[in-house]
Structure formats: C-alpha cells, structure tokens
Amino acid sequence: MDTAPATEQAQLTFRDATEDDVPTLVRLVQSAYRGDSSRAGWTTEADLLEGQRTDADGVRAVITGPSSRLVVAERDGETVACCQLEHRGAAAYFGMFAVDPGSQGGGLGKTVMAEAERAAREDWGVAEMHMTVISVREELIAWYERRGYRRTGEMSPFPYGDERFGIPQRDDLAFELLVKKL
C-alpha cells in the first residue's frame, strides 16, 4: 500500500504514452539509470553500465506493440515516472520502470508499481507480474522483494556486445526473473 500523503497522490495522474511522448520518456529512462544525473537517485546503473539505457525505437516499440503499453505518471503536467506493461498470457511483464531521480525516495515508485499491478490484474486478468532485474542489483531486488516479488533463480544472459542496452563495465551481468502473484 502506498504511503505517500493524500495531497501528493491527488496530483499524480496516469495515462498511456503516445508517440509524442517518446523524446521525454527516453530522457526520463536515461536520467534514472545512466550517467551523472542518475546518481541523484538510488536506482542508478552508472557503475555497471555506460551508454544508453534505451532509445527512441525501443520506447516507440513498447508504445505501439499490440500486447504492450507504456504507462506515464504525471504530476502537475510533468512526466515523473513510467513503466512498461506487456501482456504475456497468464502473466504481465513489468519493465522500463523509471522514476525521475529527484523524485525518488518519496513513495512515487511504490505508487506507480501499485497502479501497474492494478491495471494488469483488472485490464488483462493476469495472475502474476514478471520482471527481470540485473542480478547484482541487490538493493533494487530487495526493494522489489519488500513489495512482494520473489527471486526465482531463473537467469537470462545480459546482451553483451549490443550497445542498444548499454556498455557493460563488468563481465558478470545477467538478468534474474522476479515474480509476484497478483
């Protein structure tokens, strides 16, 4: 359950992204995970990966995909967070989760995640939410575990050599599947 003050919640609105949002969302995702701007928040991957986190084509693919949507969270007309939802049979995939670094730590991420889970459950009738997280991101995984996600131990390889996903700064990166019953 979200612990943000009611006045803060009242200012937050959710909507599906459109192609007009692509430049703003690329900047948001990049700022939340890479480079010096990401260090203002706690979700930075700057010590693990350099380069881009996503690009316009990747964001556009989520927005226009037949089984996916990119949810935008706005406060006072400003984009402050986003997340990808993809319908995958009995489960939904949660990804491209980004919260503006200056807005992290105040409950916004919990609120966005709760909205994504509600939407997946109510709109698609799914029983589980799935996500993948870089397995060495222990602090982030612990945050998800406090929200009911569990580690599965199921790993998939990091796409080394594909700079669309960044330039790895270490050789032990892999993605772990996390799952939550909805």
N, C-alpha and C positions, 0 to 999 in steps of 0.2 A: 504494500500500500504506500502511496506517495505521502511524503511528509512535508512537502512544500506548503507554504502558507496559502490560504484560500485566495488572497488577492493576487499572488503570483500565478496560481492556476487559472484564474479568471482571464488573465492577459494572454494565455497560451492557446493558440488555435492550431489545428491540424488540417492538412489538405494533401491531396495527391499532387505530386510535382508535374509540371508541364515542360515542354522543350524550352520554353522561355527561361526556366529556372536553371538550365544546365551550367552556365558560367558561374553563377552564385554557388551552386552545390559542389562543383569541382573545387572552388576556393575553400569552401567550408570543410570538405573532407581533407583536403591537403593541409589546411591550417590545424586541424585536430590531431593529425598523426605525424606529419613530417616537418622538418626544418625548425628554425628557431621559434617560430610562432607557436608551434605545438608544445613547446616546453612551458608555456604559461599554464597549461592544463596538466592532468596526470595521465592522459591516455597516449602520450607521445610514443612513437616507434622510432624516433630520430636516432637512437643509439643502435637500433637493429637494422634499419633500412634507410637509405638515402633515395633521392629521386622522387618520382611521382607516386602517389597512392592510387590515383585513378586519373582518367582523362575524360574529355567530353564524350567520346564514343562510348566509353564504359557506362557513364551516367545515362546517356541517351538510350542505351540498350536496356537498362533497367526500366526507364520510364515508358518505353514503347513495347516492352516484352509482353506477350499475350498472357502470361501467368504471373506477372510481377507488377509491383507498384513501388514507387519511391515516395514515402511519406515525409512531408515537410512540416516542421514545427516552427511557428512564428510567434513572436512576442512583439506587440506594438508595431506590426507590419514588417519586422526584421526577421530574416531566417536565422534561427539559433540552433537548430538541430535537424537531423534527417535520419531515416533508416529505410533499408530495402526490405520488402516482404515478397517472397516468391512462393506460390502455391505448388507444393510437391506431393500430390496425393493426400495421404492422411496427415501430412506434416506441412508446416510452413518453414521456410528458411528466412532467418533474420541476418541481415548483413548491411554493409555500407553505413554503419551506425556512426554518426559523428555529432558531437556537441561542440559548439563554439568554445575554444579554450578558456576565454574569460568568463564563461557561464558554467564551467564545470565545478562540481563540488557542492552545488546547492539543491540537488534533487531533480534537476531537469532531466538527466539521463534516465532516472527511475520512472519519471512521468512518461517519457517517450516510449520506453520499453513496455510499460503497462498498456499504453494505447495500442502499440503494435500487437501485443498479445491479445488484447480485446478484439481488435479488428480481425486478426487471423482466425480466432475462435468463432466470432459471430458471422463474419462475411464468408468464410470458407468452411466452417465446421470442422476444423482440424483438431486433432487430439494432442499434437506435440509441436513444439517450436524447436528448430535445429539451428545451430550456428557453428562456425569454425573460427578458432582463435589460435594465433601463433602460440605454440605450446610453451615457450619460455616466458610468456607474459603472465607470470604467476599472480601479480597483484590484480590484473584485469580479470583473470579467471576466478580469483577469489571473490571479486565484486559480483560476477555473474552467479557464482555459487550461492552467495547471500541472497540472490533473487530467485533461487530455486532451480538453477541449471545444475546439471551433474556432468562430470567428466566421464567420457565413455572409454577413453584409451584408444579409440579409433583414430588413427593418424592418416593424413594425406600429405604428399610431398609439397614443399614450397616450390613455386615455379622458377627455380634458378635459371638465369640466362634470359628471362623475359622481363625486360626493363619496364613494361607496362605496369608491373606490380612493385617496382622499386629495385634498388641495387642493394643486395644483402651485404651487411657488414660482418657477418659471421656465417659459419658453414653448418650450423646445427638447427636451422629453422624448419619447422613442419607445422601443419595445422592439426589441431585436435577438435573432434566433434564434441560439442556440448549439447545436451538435450534437456528440455523441460516439458513435463506433462502440463497441458493447459486445462 
